């Protein structure tokens, strides 16, 4: 198809009404042709994006209705009276006000027949009016012969019959068209684009504006406002089972949380996107598995796990990367969805293998990913702007460690000179940390940052005040030892953060200025420490701290919350580090700090005072948001 043909069909293509007047097969093929053209035509794709943006703006505009005075002025105007042939009723002695419609007359609605002009108009001549007063009409009828009267009545009945038949035909055709459109709106589309599934939550308007926290319960996503103004509402349809690794887009400039979600339907092996206000649950028509393959037979495999954990948003939320095996070859490929056009692009690679672990660069332009082929693991970098593909390393394996795999893959935070960093080894035994710069002037070979034998390697782009840094837990006599830090900068050297410890759990604070760790965990309980990475000061916080759920940092990195198994405690690490036990009692299952307030915390309890609570840490007050327990992650969204 050419641009002219596609532009004429863009509106019906966006509305999903291509099937009107066409067979299902023809409409499907037409949709495929348009999608293929959009994938290669920047101009038409931009026009479709404009249509989508305009639709969204129109949907947000308030409804308006004309002022009654305007309506009266229109129906009393000489132009209207001339059009309807009632402008000369006064000649017969009647009041002209009767031409103004009665106030309770029903309004025009879409689908009703329009006014038409009958041949010859409503006058028999230009000089003599055809409309007279009731008195004149009665006098004329009384003076006419009987034959003429019967002929007149017969002609009137014929005209009434014709008009009635025309009205019935118009309503019949309109009803048929409305029925077809309704049927299409409630039938899943078959295009390779995106469609809105029919079986969604109960028809309702958008969720209220503001901050919401979203969680997974019984295979469905739920959203609750942070101010507890309304109960939690179901986001996803009941006939869909949502996979655990659903994701929220990054916050846009000036926002505190993202406004788009993406998830995988476990039953149909399809990716969905949905707005934070609960509207436009859209299915991406790129199957994750081959048609006929039972999804339940794949999800517990290594490939299935790679697919389920592959969803990742670009920085601005305009693209979603995921992997799939639609051909059923046992190897996955990388796909990128453009939310502006709704098109999906497959990234072709120059070698055989199965793709996994896509990771976006901080600027949202590049995607690094892993490629596995017969035990050989490579790393590649794809540029979404120029569609260039760079092989970062042909193999992470070495002769000394032939069974090594890629453990962690990420980017440095520097957008000016982007770099990819990764760890190599096996679970519980990390052998090396690597770095390679990409882009103009970058080195052609990966650089080894450090080699050794480590129990853990934890990376954060915010680590060490936003430099980007790894935390390494050494191994001593087969057991966990101390924590070291090494940055992803040229010439960086390792720095010891602890001494004589047995670190079983370690993580960065949100702002990257501190590290917390659990020492000597036994039966799920250990001693909590916090280390200032700049001053390398190790502070004991508390003993008897549970390792589940993980301690959680506030967004500003000033407060830390943890569980003892029966009580939840908050500590301000910036101040006097005084422990603040919360009034809540019970086993905590999830912690998440507010994205807007450093003193608000959401706590989910699985027993005791079971439910979800919003905690004000300044006043140690709680507000119950939900009465049921949840064990999944809680993520913040913002409804604009």
C-alpha positions in Angstrom: 0.0 0.0 0.0 1.1 3.6 -0.7 0.9 6.5 1.7 -2.2 8.0 0.1 -4.1 4.7 0.6 -2.9 4.3 4.2 -3.7 7.9 5.1 -7.3 7.5 3.9 -7.7 4.4 6.2 -5.8 5.6 9.3 -8.9 6.8 11.1 -10.9 3.5 10.6 -7.7 1.6 11.4 -7.3 3.4 14.7 -10.9 2.9 15.5 -10.8 -0.8 14.6 -13.7 -0.5 12.1 -11.9 -1.8 9.0 -14.3 -4.8 8.9 -17.3 -2.6 8.2 -18.4 -3.5 4.7 -15.6 -6.1 4.4 -15.3 -9.8 5.2 -13.3 -10.7 8.3 -10.5 -12.1 6.2 -10.3 -9.0 3.9 -10.3 -6.7 7.0 -7.5 -8.7 8.6 -5.4 -8.6 5.5 -6.0 -4.9 5.1 -4.9 -4.4 8.7 -1.8 -6.4 8.2 -0.9 -4.3 5.1 -1.4 -1.0 6.9 0.7 -2.3 9.9 3.5 -3.3 7.5 3.4 0.1 5.8 3.4 1.9 9.2 6.5 -0.1 10.3 8.5 1.4 7.4 6.9 4.9 6.8 7.9 7.6 9.3 5.4 10.1 7.9 2.3 7.8 8.2 3.5 6.6 11.6 3.7 10.2 12.8 0.2 10.9 11.5 -1.1 7.8 13.3 0.6 9.1 16.5 -1.1 12.5 16.0 -4.5 10.8 15.7 -3.9 8.8 18.9 -2.8 11.9 20.7 -5.8 13.8 19.5 -8.1 11.0 20.6 -6.6 11.1 24.0 -7.1 14.9 24.3 -10.7 14.7 23.1 -11.5 12.0 25.6 -10.3 14.3 28.4 -12.3 17.3 27.3 -15.6 18.0 29.2 -18.9 17.6 27.5 -20.8 20.8 26.7 -24.4 21.6 25.7 -25.9 24.7 24.0 -27.6 27.4 26.1 -31.5 27.1 25.9 -31.5 30.7 24.7 -29.4 29.8 21.7 -31.7 26.9 20.9 -34.8 29.2 21.0 -33.0 31.8 18.9 -32.1 29.2 16.2 -35.6 27.7 15.9 -37.3 31.1 15.9 -34.9 32.6 13.2 -36.3 33.5 9.8 -33.8 31.1 8.2 -35.2 28.2 10.1 -38.8 29.2 9.4 -37.9 29.5 5.7 -36.2 26.1 5.7 -39.2 24.4 7.2 -41.8 26.3 5.2 -43.5 27.7 8.3 -42.4 31.3 7.8 -45.9 32.3 6.4 -48.1 30.8 9.0 -48.9 34.3 10.3 -50.6 35.0 7.0 -53.3 32.5 8.1 -53.7 34.2 11.4 -51.7 31.8 13.6 -49.1 32.7 16.1 -45.5 32.5 14.9 -44.3 31.2 18.3 -45.7 27.8 17.4 -42.7 27.3 15.1 -40.4 27.1 18.2 -40.0 23.5 19.2 -41.5 22.5 22.5 -38.9 22.6 25.3 -39.1 18.8 26.0 -38.6 17.9 22.4 -35.9 15.2 22.2 -32.5 16.2 21.1 -30.9 15.2 17.9 -28.8 12.0 18.3 -26.3 10.3 16.1 -28.0 7.9 13.7 -31.3 9.8 13.4 -32.4 10.7 9.8 -31.6 14.2 8.7 -34.2 16.7 7.3 -34.7 16.2 3.6 -36.4 18.4 0.9 -39.3 16.8 -0.9 -39.6 17.4 -4.6 -41.6 20.6 -5.3 -41.2 21.8 -1.7 -44.1 22.5 0.6 -45.7 25.2 -1.6 -47.8 24.8 -4.8 -46.6 28.2 -6.1 -44.3 31.0 -5.3 -47.2 33.5 -4.9 -49.8 31.5 -3.0 -48.9 30.0 0.3 -49.6 26.3 0.8 -50.1 26.5 4.5 -53.2 28.0 6.0 -54.9 28.4 9.3 -57.2 25.6 10.6 -60.3 27.8 9.8 -59.3 28.3 6.2 -58.5 24.6 5.7 -61.9 23.6 7.2 -63.7 26.0 4.9 -61.8 24.8 1.8 -62.5 21.2 2.6 -66.2 21.9 3.1 -66.4 23.6 -0.3 -64.7 20.8 -2.3 -66.5 18.0 -4.1 -66.5 14.5 -2.6 -64.3 13.0 -5.4 -61.7 15.6 -5.0 -61.7 15.1 -1.2 -61.2 11.3 -1.6 -58.4 11.8 -4.1 -56.7 14.3 -1.7 -57.1 11.8 1.2 -55.8 9.0 -0.9 -52.7 11.0 -2.0 -52.1 12.0 1.6 -52.2 8.4 2.8 -49.8 7.4 0.0 -47.4 10.1 1.0 -47.7 9.1 4.7 -47.0 5.5 3.8 -43.9 6.4 1.8 -42.5 8.6 4.6 -43.2 5.9 7.2 -41.5 3.3 5.1 -38.5 5.6 4.6 -38.2 6.2 8.3 -38.5 2.5 9.1 -35.8 1.7 6.5 -33.5 4.4 7.9 -33.8 3.1 11.4 -33.4 -0.4 10.3 -30.2 0.3 8.4 -28.9 2.4 11.3 -29.7 -0.4 13.8 -27.9 -2.9 11.6 -24.8 -0.8 11.4 -24.8 -0.1 15.2 -25.2 -3.8 15.9 -22.2 -4.6 13.6 -20.1 -2.0 15.3 -21.1 -3.2 18.8 -20.2 -6.8 17.8 -16.8 -5.7 16.5 -16.1 -3.8 19.8 -16.8 -6.9 21.7 -14.8 -9.3 19.5 -11.0 -9.6 19.9 -9.2 -8.2 16.9 -6.8 -10.3 14.8 -4.4 -7.6 13.6 -0.7 -7.6 14.5 -1.2 -4.3 16.2 -2.9 -3.8 19.5 -6.5 -4.1 20.6 -8.5 -3.5 23.7 -9.7 -6.8 25.2 -13.4 -7.2 25.8 -13.6 -8.8 29.1 -12.2 -6.1 31.3 -13.2 -4.9 34.8 -16.7 -3.5 35.2 -17.3 -0.5 32.9 -16.1 2.6 34.9 -14.4 5.9 34.3 -10.7 6.5 34.9 -9.2 6.2 38.3 -8.9 9.4 40.3 -5.8 11.6 39.7 -2.9 11.4 42.1 -0.6 8.7 43.5 -1.7 5.1 43.5 0.1 1.9 44.7 -0.4 -1.2 42.5 -0.1 -4.8 43.7 -0.8 -8.3 42.4 -3.4 -10.4 44.1 -4.9 -13.7 42.9 -3.5 -13.2 39.4 -5.0 -9.7 39.0 -3.5 -6.2 39.3 -5.2 -3.8 41.8 -4.7 -0.1 42.3 -5.4 1.9 45.4 -5.1 5.7 46.0 -2.5 6.7 48.5 -5.0 9.0 50.3 -7.5 6.1 50.8 -10.2 8.2 49.1 -11.6 5.1 47.5 -11.1 1.3 47.9 -8.6 -0.6 45.8 -10.0 -1.2 42.3 -9.2 -4.0 39.9 -7.1 -3.0 37.0 -7.0 -6.2 34.9 -9.8 -8.4 33.5 -10.9 -11.4 35.6 -10.3 -13.8 32.8 -6.6 -12.9 32.7 -3.8 -14.3 34.9 -1.1 -11.7 35.4 2.5 -12.9 35.7 4.6 -11.8 38.7 7.1 -9.7 36.8 4.9 -6.8 35.7 6.6 -3.4 35.3 5.8 0.3 35.6 7.3 2.9 33.3 9.8 5.4 34.7 8.4 8.8 35.9 8.3 11.5 33.2 9.9 14.9 34.1 7.9 16.7 36.8 6.2 13.4 37.9 6.8 11.2 40.9 5.9 7.8 39.3 5.2 6.3 35.9 1.8 6.3 34.2 2.1 3.1 32.1 2.1 -0.6 33.2 3.0 -3.7 31.2 2.3 -7.3 32.1 2.1 -10.8 30.6 -1.1 -12.8 30.5 0.0 -16.3 31.6 -3.1 -18.0 30.0 -2.6 -16.6 26.5 1.1 -15.8 26.4 0.5 -12.2 25.4 1.9 -8.8 26.5 -0.5 -6.1 27.7 0.0 -2.4 28.4 -2.4 -0.4 30.5 -2.6 3.2 31.6 -2.3 4.1 35.3 -5.9 5.3 35.3 -7.1 1.9 34.4 -8.1 2.7 30.8 -6.9 1.2 27.5 -5.8 -2.2 28.6 -4.2 -3.0 25.2 -2.9 -6.4 23.9 0.3 -6.4 21.9 -0.5 -8.8 19.0 3.0 -10.2 19.0 2.6 -13.8 20.4 5.2 -14.8 23.0 4.9 -18.5 22.0 3.9 -20.4 18.9 0.2 -21.0 18.3 -0.8 -24.3 19.7 1.9 -24.4 22.4 0.4 -24.6 25.9 1.9 -21.7 27.8 1.8 -23.7 31.1 4.3 -26.1 29.6 6.8 -23.4 29.0 6.7 -21.0 32.0 8.6 -23.4 34.3 11.5 -23.8 31.8 14.6 -21.6 31.5 13.2 -20.0 28.3 9.8 -19.4 30.0 11.5 -17.7 32.9 13.5 -15.5 30.5 10.4 -14.4 28.7 8.5 -13.7 31.9 11.3 -11.5 33.3 12.1 -9.7 30.0 9.6 -6.8 30.2 11.4 -3.4 30.5 10.4 0.2 29.7 12.7 2.8 28.1 13.4 5.9 30.1 10.6 8.0 28.6 8.1 5.1 28.4 7.9 5.4 24.6 9.2 1.9 24.0 8.8 -1.5 25.7 11.4 -4.3 25.2 10.6 -8.0 25.6 11.6 -11.4 24.2 9.5 -14.1 22.6 9.6 -17.4 20.6 6.6 -17.1 18.2 8.1 -19.7 15.8 8.5 -22.3 18.5 12.1 -23.0 17.7 13.2 -23.0 21.3 15.1 -19.8 20.9 13.9 -16.3 21.7 14.3 -13.0 19.9 14.2 -9.4 21.0 11.1 -7.3 20.2 10.6 -3.6 20.8 7.1 -2.0 21.0 6.6 1.6 20.0 3.7 2.9 22.2 3.3 5.9 19.8 2.5 3.8 16.7 1.6 0.5 18.3 4.0 -1.3 16.0 6.4 -4.1 17.1 9.9 -4.5 15.7 12.0 -7.6 15.9 15.7 -7.0 16.3 17.7 -9.2 14.0 21.1 -10.5 15.2 24.0 -11.7 13.1 24.4 -15.0 14.9 22.4 -17.8 16.2 21.2 -18.0 19.8 18.5 -17.2 22.3 18.1 -13.6 23.6 17.5 -12.8 27.3 17.9 -10.0 29.9 17.3 -6.8 27.8 18.4 -3.7 29.7 17.9 -0.1 28.5 20.6 2.5 28.7 20.0 5.5 31.0 19.2 7.7 27.9 16.6 5.2 26.6 18.4 4.9 23.2 20.3 1.6 23.5 19.4 -1.9 24.6 22.0 -4.3 25.9 21.1 -8.0 25.9 22.4 -11.5 26.4 22.7 -14.1 23.6 23.1 -17.8 24.4 24.1 -20.4 21.9 25.1 -23.9 22.9 26.6 -22.8 26.2 28.3 -19.8 24.8 27.2 -16.5 26.2 27.6 -13.2 24.2 26.6 -9.6 25.0 25.2 -7.3 22.3 24.1 -3.7 22.1 21.3 -2.4 19.9 20.8 1.3 19.0 17.2 2.1 18.5 18.0 5.3 16.6 20.3 4.1 13.9 19.4 0.4 14.2 23.1 -0.4 14.7 24.1 -3.6 16.4 27.4 -3.9 18.3 28.9 -7.1 19.7 30.2 -6.2 23.2 31.8 -9.5 23.9 31.7 -12.8 21.9 31.9 -14.9 25.0 31.8 -14.3 28.8 33.2 -17.8 29.3 37.0 -18.4 29.8 39.3 -21.4 29.8 39.7 -21.1 33.5 36.0 -21.1 34.1 34.2 -22.7 31.1 30.9 -23.1 32.9 30.6 -19.4 33.8 27.5 -17.5 32.8 26.3 -13.9 32.8 24.9 -13.1 36.2 24.2 -9.3 36.1 24.0 -7.0 33.1 23.6 -3.2 33.5 24.7 0.3 32.4 26.8 3.0 33.9 24.8 6.1 34.8 26.9 8.3 32.5 24.9 9.3 29.4 27.7 11.2 27.8 30.0 8.2 27.6 27.7 5.2 28.0 29.2 2.0 29.2 27.9 -1.6 29.9 29.0 -3.4 33.0 28.4 -7.1 33.9 29.4 -9.8 36.3 30.5 -13.3 35.4 30.4 -16.6 37.3 27.8 -19.0 38.7 25.3 -18.5 41.5 27.2 -18.1 44.8 30.5 -17.8 43.0 31.3 -14.6 41.1 34.7 -14.6 39.3 34.9 -11.3 37.5 33.4 -7.8 36.9 33.7 -6.2 33.4 33.1 -2.8 31.7 33.0 -1.7 28.1 32.3 1.8 26.8 30.1 2.1 23.7 29.6 4.8 21.1 32.0 7.1 19.4 35.6 6.9 20.6 34.9 3.9 22.8 37.4 1.1 23.4 37.0 -2.0 21.2 37.6 -4.5 24.0 36.0 -5.1 27.4 38.0 -4.1 30.5 38.2 -6.4 33.5 37.5 -4.3 36.6 38.3 -7.0 39.1 38.8 -10.8 39.3 38.5 -13.0 42.3 36.1 -15.3 44.2 33.1 -13.6 45.6 29.8 -14.8 47.1 27.8 -11.8 45.8 28.1 -9.0 43.4 25.4 -6.3 43.7 25.4 -3.3 41.3 23.5 0.0 41.4 23.7 3.0 39.0 23.2 5.2 42.0 26.0 3.5 43.9 28.7 5.7 45.5 26.8 9.0 45.1 25.6 8.3 41.6 28.9 7.2 40.2 27.8 3.6 39.6 29.4 1.0 41.8 29.5 -2.7 42.7 29.3 -4.3 46.1 31.4 -7.5 46.4 31.1 -10.0 49.2 34.3 -11.9 49.6 34.6 -15.6 50.4 36.5 -16.9 53.4 36.9 -20.6 53.8 33.8 -21.2 51.7 31.7 -18.8 53.7 30.6 -15.2 53.2 33.1 -12.6 54.3 33.4 -8.8 54.2 32.0 -6.2 51.8 34.1 -4.3 49.2 33.1 -1.5 46.8 34.5 -0.8 43.3 33.2 1.9 41.0 32.6 1.6 37.2 35.1 4.4 36.4 38.5 4.3 34.7 41.2 3.5 37.2 38.9 2.6 40.1 40.2 0.4 42.8 38.4 -1.7 45.4 37.6 -0.2 48.9 36.9 -2.4 51.9 33.6 -1.4 53.7 33.7 -3.9 56.6 36.2 -6.0 58.5 35.8 -9.4 60.1 32.1 -9.8 59.2 30.1 -12.6 57.7 27.9 -10.7 55.3 24.9 -12.7 54.1 22.8 -9.9 52.6 23.9 -6.4 51.3 22.3 -3.6 49.3 22.7 0.0 48.3 20.6 2.8 49.7 18.3 4.6 47.3 20.7 7.6 46.9 23.8 5.5 46.8 25.4 7.1 49.8 25.1 4.2 52.2 25.0 0.4 52.3 23.1 -1.8 54.7 23.9 -5.4 55.4 22.9 -8.3 57.6 25.8 -10.0 59.5 25.8 -13.7 60.6 22.3 -14.7 59.6 21.0 -17.7 61.5 17.4 -19.1 61.1 16.5 -16.0 59.0 17.7 -13.5 61.6 20.8 -11.4 61.6 22.5 -8.2 62.8 21.7 -5.1 60.8 24.5 -2.6 60.0 24.7 0.6 57.9 27.9 1.8 56.3 28.6 5.4 55.1 30.5 4.6 51.9 32.2 8.0 51.7 33.5 8.0 55.2 33.6 4.2 55.5 31.9 4.3 58.9 30.2 1.1 59.9 27.3 1.5 62.4 25.4 -1.2 64.3 21.7 -0.6 64.0 19.9 -3.6 65.6 20.1 -7.3 66.3 17.4 -9.8 65.6 16.5 -8.4 62.2 14.6 -10.7 59.8 16.0 -11.2 56.3 12.4 -11.4 54.9 11.2 -9.0 53.7 14.4 -7.1 52.8 15.0 -3.9 54.7 13.9 -1.0 52.6 15.3 2.5 52.1 13.2 5.7 51.7 13.6 7.6 48.4 15.9 10.2 50.0 18.1 7.5 51.6 17.5 8.9 55.1 15.3 6.3 56.6 15.4 2.5 56.8 12.6 0.1 57.7 13.0 -3.5 58.7 11.1 -6.3 60.4 11.9 -8.4 63.5 9.3 -11.0 62.5 6.6 -9.6 64.8 7.2 -5.9 64.7 8.1 -3.3 62.1 10.8 -0.7 63.0 12.0 2.5 61.3 15.4 4.1 61.9 16.5 7.6 60.7 20.1 6.9 59.7 20.8 10.6 59.1 20.0 11.7 62.7 20.6 10.0 66.0 19.7 6.6 64.6 17.1 6.0 67.2 14.8 3.0 66.6 11.1 3.8 66.1 8.9 0.7 66.5 5.6 1.1 64.7 2.3 0.5 66.3 1.6 -2.3 63.8 1.9 -5.9 65.1 2.4 -8.8 62.8 4.6 -10.5 60.2 5.4 -8.0 57.5 5.4 -9.3 53.9 6.2 -6.1 51.9 7.6 -2.6 52.4 7.5 0.3 50.0 8.3 3.9 50.8 6.2 6.7 49.3 7.5 8.2 46.0 6.4 11.7 47.1 6.9 11.9 50.9 10.0 10.7 52.8 7.8 10.1 55.9 5.1 7.9 54.3 5.5 4.2 54.2 3.2 1.3 52.9 3.4 -1.9 55.0 1.7 -5.1 54.2 1.1 -7.6 57.0 0.4 -11.3 56.4 -0.8 -12.1 59.9 -1.6 -10.4 63.1 -3.2 -7.1 62.0 -3.4 -8.5 58.5 -3.8 -6.0 55.6 -2.1 -3.0 53.9 -1.3 0.1 55.9 -0.1 3.6 55.1 2.2 4.8 57.9 3.2 8.3 58.8 6.6 7.8 60.3 6.7 11.4 61.8 3.7 10.8 64.0 3.7 7.0 64.1 0.1 6.9 62.9 -1.4 4.3 60.6 -4.2 4.2 58.1 -5.5 0.8 56.9 -5.8 0.9 53.1 -6.8 -2.8 52.5 -7.9 -5.7 54.7 -6.3 -8.5 52.8 -2.7 -9.7 52.9 -0.5 -9.4 49.8 2.9 -11.0 49.3 3.8 -9.5 45.9 5.8 -6.3 45.1 4.1 -3.0 45.5 4.9 -0.3 42.9 3.8 3.3 42.7 2.0 4.8 39.7 0.7 8.3 39.1 -2.6 9.2 37.4 -2.1 12.6 35.7 
